[in-house]
C-alpha cells in the first residue's frame, strides 16, 4: 500500500510540473501576436525645419509645421503561420490627410521589414505636415478615415483580423 501511495505522489508531482511547463510555454508562445502601434505628432526642431524647403508657402513659420511618426510593430510565436499588415500607402495617406481638413503633406518617408519567414514585422513612416491654423484636435481629425488592418492565421487554421483607427492612436508632444 505504501508503494502505491508513493507512485500516486510522483504521478501528481509530474502532472503538476507538466501543467506548469505547458502554461509557461503558452505564455511565451501565445496564439495572439503582440501588435504595437505608435502614432505621434511633434513640432519640428530647428534642424528639421531647415532641412527641407517650404515650397510656395508664404511667410513660413516653424510653428506651423508638424512631423507625424507612425511605427507599427508585430511580434509573434511560431504558432502563427501567416500574417498581413495593411498600412495606407503614401498616396492614400496624403489623400486622406489633405481631403479631410486642408493640412498639406510636404514630405513623406517610409520603410518596412516584413519577411514572411521571420516572426516579426516593422513599418515606419514620417510625414511632414503644414498645419497653419489647425489645433491638435483638427489635425487628429484629418486621420479619421485612415486605418491599419492586422490579420493572422494560426497553425490550427484560426483566422483573426484587427482594425485600428489611426486617429484614435495619435498622441502629441
C-alpha positions, 0 to 999 in steps of 0.5 A, spaced: 500 500 500 505 504 501 508 503 494 502 505 491 501 511 495 508 513 493 507 512 485 500 516 486 505 522 489 510 522 483 504 521 478 501 528 481 508 531 482 509 530 474 502 532 472 503 538 476 510 540 473 507 538 466 501 543 467 506 548 469 511 547 463 505 547 458 502 554 461 509 557 461 510 555 454 503 558 452 505 564 455 511 565 451 508 562 445 501 565 445 496 564 439 495 572 439 501 576 436 503 582 440 501 588 435 504 595 437 502 601 434 505 608 435 502 614 432 505 621 434 505 628 432 511 633 434 513 640 432 519 640 428 526 642 431 530 647 428 534 642 424 528 639 421 525 645 419 531 647 415 532 641 412 527 641 407 524 647 403 517 650 404 515 650 397 510 656 395 508 657 402 508 664 404 511 667 410 513 660 413 513 659 420 516 653 424 510 653 428 506 651 423 509 645 421 508 638 424 512 631 423 507 625 424 511 618 426 507 612 425 511 605 427 507 599 427 510 593 430 508 585 430 511 580 434 509 573 434 510 565 436 511 560 431 504 558 432 502 563 427 503 561 420 501 567 416 500 574 417 498 581 413 499 588 415 495 593 411 498 600 412 495 606 407 500 607 402 503 614 401 498 616 396 492 614 400 495 617 406 496 624 403 489 623 400 486 622 406 490 627 410 489 633 405 481 631 403 479 631 410 481 638 413 486 642 408 493 640 412 498 639 406 503 633 406 510 636 404 514 630 405 513 623 406 518 617 408 517 610 409 520 603 410 518 596 412 521 589 414 516 584 413 519 577 411 514 572 411 519 567 414 521 571 420 516 572 426 516 579 426 514 585 422 516 593 422 513 599 418 515 606 419 513 612 416 514 620 417 510 625 414 511 632 414 505 636 415 503 644 414 498 645 419 497 653 419 491 654 423 489 647 425 489 645 433 491 638 435 484 636 435 483 638 427 489 635 425 487 628 429 481 629 425 484 629 418 486 621 420 479 619 421 478 615 415 485 612 415 486 605 418 491 599 419 488 592 418 492 586 422 490 579 420 493 572 422 492 565 421 494 560 426 497 553 425 490 550 427 487 554 421 484 560 426 483 566 422 483 573 426 483 580 423 484 587 427 482 594 425 485 600 428 483 607 427 489 611 426 486 617 429 484 614 435 492 612 436 495 619 435 498 622 441 502 629 441 508 632 444 
